[in-house]
Amino acid sequence: MITIDSVSKWYGDFQVLKNCTTTVEKGAVVVVCGPSGSGKSTLIKCVNGLEDFQEGTITVAGTSVGAPDTDLPKLRSRVGMVFQNFELFPHLSIMDNLTIAQEKVLGRSRSEAAEKARQLLARVDLSAQAQKYPLQLSGGQQQRVAIARALAMDPVAMLFDEPTSALDPEMVSEVLDVMTSLAREGMTMMCVTHEMGFARKVADRVIFIDKGEIVDDRPTEDFFGKERSGRAEQFLSKLLGH
């Protein structure tokens, strides 16, 4: 579903990604982790063209992300993206947040878009919040709305960029529960996260990035076993407190 081949990226003279290569099979869940500033969020934003890159290729469902003739808005409509800080439209109701892109981008009728929105709000247990505005909801509720909004576009894959890092600890589980159910239904997912419990439980593979390089890319069982790199070992020790 997603192929990243020899991708490198610079900000001016600073190289933020160095020859990154990996694949995400259809229906697979891949967790991307690493220290702050390692390039993991940049990598995931390159997948749907939110960041450009100077070398290498990325293809999503057969579409080349970096090709000059690629219709990036069309590609992004097929690849759901959930951000750290929700990125909901504050001036629109929850219902309108879920219907606007369906109508404007996919050409659905108002009634069709609203029905899809209602189904998805029920799925994330937020049916009662449909007429509220984002700032009337908790952080965990807003992030669940953001996931529902991405799903409303019927994506072929979902990208998550640290979806729980802006949440209070008690709200994290409600978001991870939604992500876990998505994974179990076979959604192709690439998740930048420090939630190692989620990674261990749900991910098929774990990618560890340090200083712009993919240091580890291995099955979850191996990564949490004894086959990870020394650098990943240091990272996990600090993260898990042992």
Buried (B, 14 or more C-beta within 10 A) or exposed (E): BBBBBEBBBBEEEEBBBBBBEBBBEEBBBBBBBBBEEBBBBBBBBBBBBBBEBEBBBBBBBEBBBBEEEBEBEEBBBBBBBBBBBBEBEEEBBBBBBBBBBBBEEBEBEEEBBBEBBBBBBEBBEBEEBBEBBBEEBBBBBBBBBBBBBBBBBEBBBBBBBBBBEBBEEEBBBBBBBBBBEBBEEEBBBBBBBBBBEBBBEBBBBBBBBBBBBBBBBBEBEEBBEEEBBEBBEEBBEEEEEE
